[in-house]
Amino acid sequence: MAPPYDVARLRRRFPALASGLAFFDGPGGSQTPDVVADAVRATLAGPLSNRGDLTLAQDNAERAVVEARAALADLLEADPQGVVFGRSFTQITFDIARAMAKRWGPGDEVVVSRLDHDGNVRPWVLTAEAVGATVRWVDLDPASGELAMGSLDRAITPRTRLVAITGASNLIGTRPDVAAVAAATHHVGAWLYLDAVHLVPHEAVSLRTSGADLVGCSTYKLLGPHAGVVAGRPEILEQLHPDKLLPSTDAVPERFELGTLPYELMAGATAAVDLVADLVPDDEGATRRQRIETSMAAVATHEDRLRDRIEADLSERSGVTLWSRASHRTPTILATFADHDAGAVSRQLAEHGINAPAGTFYAHEAAQRLGLGPDGGLRIGVAPYTDDADVDRLLGALDETLR
Ligand SMILES: Cc1ncc(COP(=O)(O)O)c(C=O)c1O
């Protein structure tokens, strides 16, 4: 039997936790472990030049790229040759949308959802509109917080070329039935683009089994540095031709990666994946992917228990509305308050050294559909390093603030 999840052991890896702050802002970006910062520093400080095989400096750059593709391929259960690195999920998604839109025209249709972060909405809407393609919307049911599957059936037609959907809402945590979306998408021969930015920190996501054709995440949401990654099936990436410089390679995945790669961030991303794989120690020779699956299952159990504690407390309080209601969801809670605005509650918590921001968090369509004001809600996110003491502090500070 695998040893239990040891949150105290993990917490020792985070210099930021020595500040005494409690971090419930993981959905916006996680804190960084020492091994990740060390890998970034060592890459920059070591001999480093552009990729090649002539000098140690070239080898180091080459190794950073090869190892990062292998690590992210394990994280997303994808082919390393389909792993595209970029500055952020948003940037890569815009680039891929522009490349796909070269194949679209009037009569073609693109499907987006009102549950999604705008990073998986606007790139598709703008590029579709620019070539005269039609945009269709999948709705969010505000009462249940679920993706409205009936509207998905209406939105997908034989003219659909691309469906862009989130694996989990960064606003209310909803995890839609991706397998059902994939089945409907593939039934009409379209491609599925999965935004797993908010799902990857809470589940071992798999390009292979999810049914997605391309899946994206941001390494800074799961203990890594500020970069984005999209993994696609290489045979799909081969069909896309992004704008690129004439002398730069036309090989996949490099042709999607404009300019020089961020070698130090790639080394940091590899270190983050290795740390995730090691969250539950294994001495039985499992592969890194298997260890990621074991670790993320343990993370989910740990995080869901803490989420249940917070939700149980908040649901007992009068004047608190909890918006995270979907049957299947991440440990991300959005709350509003009858007698306080969410921004004021967030400021009060900050005075107690507790980071839990208020807002709509770029989930523009979802916030509108839920009828949240510009202030949005207070978002409380549980991360792999959150512990019971953090939750005690949060609940105590909320008690003081809301009383
Ligand atoms: C669900 C989701 N999608 C997309 C994004 C955008 O990611 P990036 O900052 O890497 O562009 C975020 C960031 O918060 C997110 O939570």
The ligand as an SDF file (V2000), in Angstrom:
LIG
                    3D

 16 16  0  0  0  0  0  0  0  0999 V2000
   -9.1880   27.7780  -16.2280 C   0  0  0  0  0  0  0  0  0  0  0  0
   -8.1500   28.7380  -16.7160 C   0  0  0  0  0  0  0  0  0  0  0  0
   -7.9350   28.8440  -18.0320 N   0  0  0  0  0  0  0  0  0  0  0  0
   -7.0020   29.6790  -18.5300 C   0  0  0  0  0  0  0  0  0  0  0  0
   -6.2560   30.4800  -17.7140 C   0  0  0  0  0  0  0  0  0  0  0  0
   -5.2180   31.3720  -18.3170 C   0  0  0  0  0  0  0  0  0  0  0  0
   -3.9620   30.8200  -18.0950 O   0  0  0  0  0  0  0  0  0  0  0  0
   -2.6430   31.6650  -18.4260 P   0  0  0  0  0  0  0  0  0  0  0  0
   -2.4790   32.6650  -17.3310 O   0  0  0  0  0  0  0  0  0  0  0  0
   -1.5430   30.6460  -18.4550 O   0  0  0  0  0  0  0  0  0  0  0  0
   -2.8520   32.3070  -19.7470 O   0  0  0  0  0  0  0  0  0  0  0  0
   -6.4460   30.4280  -16.3380 C   0  0  0  0  0  0  0  0  0  0  0  0
   -5.6940   31.2970  -15.4220 C   0  0  0  0  0  0  0  0  0  0  0  0
   -6.1050   31.6020  -14.3390 O   0  0  0  0  0  0  0  0  0  0  0  0
   -7.4210   29.5240  -15.8290 C   0  0  0  0  0  0  0  0  0  0  0  0
   -7.6410   29.4200  -14.5070 O   0  0  0  0  0  0  0  0  0  0  0  0
  1  2  1  0
  2  3  1  0
  2 15  2  0
  3  4  2  0
  4  5  1  0
  5  6  1  0
  5 12  2  0
  6  7  1  0
  7  8  1  0
  8  9  2  0
  8 10  1  0
  8 11  1  0
 12 13  1  0
 12 15  1  0
 13 14  2  0
 15 16  1  0
M  END
$$$$
